[in-house]
Amino acid sequence: MPFSPPAEIFGVDGIIILVVVVLVLFGSTQIPKLARSLGSAQKEFKKGLDEGASDDGAGTKSLAEASPPAAPPAAVSPPAQPPVQSIVDGTTGTSS
């Protein structure tokens, strides 16, 4: 059975309909404000990515240099377990 080519989601007609729907929903006066806010949000996002990338490189290096190597932990014995009481016969003892 031959496969048909994938359907186009947006052709030329779909894009025209989408533009008309956006104009009706937002109005022609709101479109420039929406585009301006999207542009400023994109700038802020890119600025945050750049700051995050520069912080990662400098932060890990300075953190590794600043902290001295930790001493190995002292040997700690496990806590003692309380005796287990049997429900069936009421005796106290450890389970085997």
C-alpha positions as CSV (number, residue, x, y, z in Angstrom):
1,M,0.0,0.0,0.0
2,P,1.7,3.3,-1.1
3,F,1.9,6.1,1.4
4,S,0.5,9.5,0.5
5,P,2.7,12.6,1.0
6,P,2.3,14.3,4.3
7,A,-0.4,16.9,4.4
8,E,0.7,20.5,4.7
9,I,-0.4,22.1,7.9
10,F,-0.1,25.6,6.6
11,G,-0.2,26.3,2.9
12,V,-0.7,29.8,1.5
13,D,-4.4,29.7,2.3
14,G,-3.7,28.6,5.9
15,I,-1.3,31.5,6.5
16,I,-3.8,34.0,5.1
17,I,-6.5,32.7,7.4
18,L,-4.1,32.7,10.4
19,V,-3.2,36.4,9.7
20,V,-6.9,37.3,9.5
21,V,-7.7,35.5,12.7
22,V,-4.9,37.2,14.6
23,L,-6.0,40.6,13.3
24,V,-9.5,39.9,14.4
25,L,-8.5,38.6,17.9
26,F,-5.9,41.3,18.7
27,G,-6.9,44.2,16.6
28,S,-4.6,46.2,14.4
29,T,-3.5,48.6,17.2
30,Q,-2.4,45.7,19.5
31,I,-0.2,43.9,17.0
32,P,2.8,46.4,17.2
33,K,2.6,46.2,21.0
34,L,2.6,42.5,20.9
35,A,5.6,42.4,18.5
36,R,7.5,44.9,20.6
37,S,6.9,42.8,23.8
38,L,8.0,39.6,22.1
39,G,11.2,41.3,20.8
40,S,12.1,42.6,24.3
41,A,11.3,39.2,25.8
42,Q,13.7,37.6,23.3
43,K,16.4,40.0,24.1
44,E,16.0,39.3,27.8
45,F,16.1,35.6,27.2
46,K,19.3,35.8,25.2
47,K,20.9,38.1,27.8
48,G,20.0,35.6,30.5
49,L,21.5,32.7,28.5
50,D,24.8,34.7,28.0
51,E,25.0,35.6,31.7
52,G,24.2,31.9,32.7
53,A,27.0,30.7,30.4
54,S,29.5,33.1,31.8
55,D,28.5,32.3,35.4
56,D,28.9,28.6,34.8
57,G,32.5,28.9,33.5
58,A,33.6,31.3,36.2
59,G,31.5,29.9,39.1
60,T,32.8,26.3,38.9
61,K,36.4,27.4,38.6
62,S,36.3,29.8,41.6
63,L,34.3,27.4,43.7
64,A,36.9,24.6,43.1
65,E,39.8,27.0,44.0
66,A,38.1,28.5,47.0
67,S,37.2,25.3,48.9
68,P,40.0,23.2,50.4
69,P,39.9,19.4,50.0
70,A,37.7,17.9,52.6
71,A,39.2,15.5,55.2
72,P,38.0,11.9,54.9
73,P,35.1,11.2,57.3
74,A,35.9,9.3,60.5
75,A,34.8,5.7,60.7
76,V,31.3,5.7,62.2
77,S,29.8,2.5,63.5
78,P,26.2,1.8,62.5
79,P,23.5,2.6,65.1
80,A,22.5,-0.3,67.3
81,Q,19.2,-1.8,66.4
82,P,16.6,-2.3,69.1
83,P,15.4,-5.8,69.8
84,V,12.6,-7.0,67.7
85,Q,9.5,-8.3,69.4
86,S,7.7,-11.2,67.9
87,I,4.0,-10.7,67.4
88,V,3.1,-14.4,67.5
89,D,4.6,-15.5,70.8
90,G,5.5,-12.2,72.4
91,T,9.2,-13.0,72.9
92,T,11.9,-10.4,72.5
93,G,15.0,-11.1,70.5
94,T,16.7,-10.5,67.2
95,S,15.3,-12.1,64.1
96,S,17.4,-14.8,62.6
